[in-house]
Each structure stands twice: as C-alpha cells, then as structure tokens.
Amino acid sequence: MRILIVDDHVVFRHGVISILTSAKAQPDLEVVGEAADGGEAIERVRELAPDLVVMDIHMPRVNGIEATRQIKAASPQTKVIMLTVSDDDQDLFAAVKSGADGYLLKNLSSRELLGAIKAIEGGEAAISGALAARILKEMTRGPEGGTGRPRSGREVLSDRERQVLQMASEGKTNKEIAVALGIAENTVKNHMRNVLEKLHLQNRTQAAAFALKEGLVDQDPSGHPR
C-alpha cells in the first residue's frame, strides 16, 4: 500500500512516517510522499497516485475536508483517513460527507494506527464504535428532526446482506466473511455494494455506523463492536 502523509506539523508528520517505515512487520506499507497542507496534498495525489492518504483536518490554505472532497472527486479509488486532534461533531460529520474512509484521533497508539491502515487496505472501516454511533445519529436526522434514512436495516436488507453488514462492522475482512459464510469473496463485495445502495450510504464507515445504531452489532461498554 502506497501512502501519502499530510499534516502541517513537520514533527508529527515525520513521526507518522517513522512509525510506518520502521514497522518491519509491515513490509507491504510504503510512504511515497508527504504534504504540508490540503492544496499540496491534491497536487501530490495527482503526481504519485497513492493508495491511501493520511490527512489532518485543520491546515492552512486548503483544509483536510476540502482536500478530501477534491481528491475523492478526481480519484475515487484513493482511500483517505482523517488523522486529527479534533473529536468535534462538525469536523467528524463533514469528513464523512466529504468521502473520508476513516476518522482517527491523534491520541491513538502506533499499533492502532497500523491496524487502521490494515483495515482500510482490506476494505474495512477505520473508525471507533463511539464515533460511528455519532455519525449515524447525524445521518438519520432529517431536516426537522425526522429521519432521512430507513428506520431499520431489517426493513430493506436481505438476511444475507444483514449477515455481511454485521460481520463487516465487527472488523472482519471480505475474505474472512466469505470463509465464515461459505461464499465467494466477490459475492461478499456484491452484498456490501447492495447494502450501501439500499441504505443510501457512501462507504463502509457509514455502514458500520448504521449497524451499530440498528443493533446489528453487539457492543461492549465502551461502544466498540465485540
């Protein structure tokens, strides 16, 4: 996985790069570049075509939200994880709406960062259960406090789609889901695509949030899927 690191703080940026490049157990991760703001990130994505962008939110010139929006519009296959100090709801919701594939806080451990990147590489959501629940609460609130989404995934999803959604929200990869259900990995991908279409969601992060909200995934007391 080719990775671009974007942060206006040089020390933090180099710290993340050090974590990724010194991880001998992660030989398939390669940092191909870095950028100091969103505008530079957009240019670097165009030049380097990374698989993943690890992006701060609050940066000069062009912030991470706007940069993510432009990157996703020009290169939908490029994954973006927001890595920020902000747990503000407005930033969280704006990031997901801009197309971000994950949202992480900077107080996470090196192991958690590597795990999140591996999750994204496997097509999973990189976000905690607590943040996912907050996303879903906002997404399901209509213009006058009603709901703009289906009230229950059980109303629109098939039994198999609900199984795939639940297992994906528990952090299982497509391959693991396929083995558990005895189906092909491509079939799992098709089921997940159908889930997103039926629930009018953009990505697996939002799907994981929906599963948490609808009780399709058991949670521990901290709000994380069991």
Sequence and secondary structure as in RCSB ss.txt:
>XXXX:A:sequence
MRILIVDDHVVFRHGVISILTSAKAQPDLEVVGEAADGGEAIERVRELAPDLVVMDIHMPRVNGIEATRQIKAAS
PQTKVIMLTVSDDDQDLFAAVKSGADGYLLKNLSSRELLGAIKAIEGGEAAISGALAARILKEMTRGPEGGTGRP
RSGREVLSDRERQVLQMASEGKTNKEIAVALGIAENTVKNHMRNVLEKLHLQNRTQAAAFALKEGLVDQDPSGHP
R
>XXXX:A:secstr
 EEEEE S HHHHHHHHHHHHS TT TT EEEEEESSHHHHHHHHHHH  SEEEE SS SSS HHHHHHHHHHH 
TTSEEEEEES   HHHHHHHHHTT SEEEETTS HHHHHHHHHHHHTT  BS HHHHHHHHHHHT  TTSS SS 
S HHHHS HHHHHHHHHHHTT  HHHHHHHHTS HHHHHHHHHHHHHHHT  SHHHHHHHHHHTTSS B TTS B
 
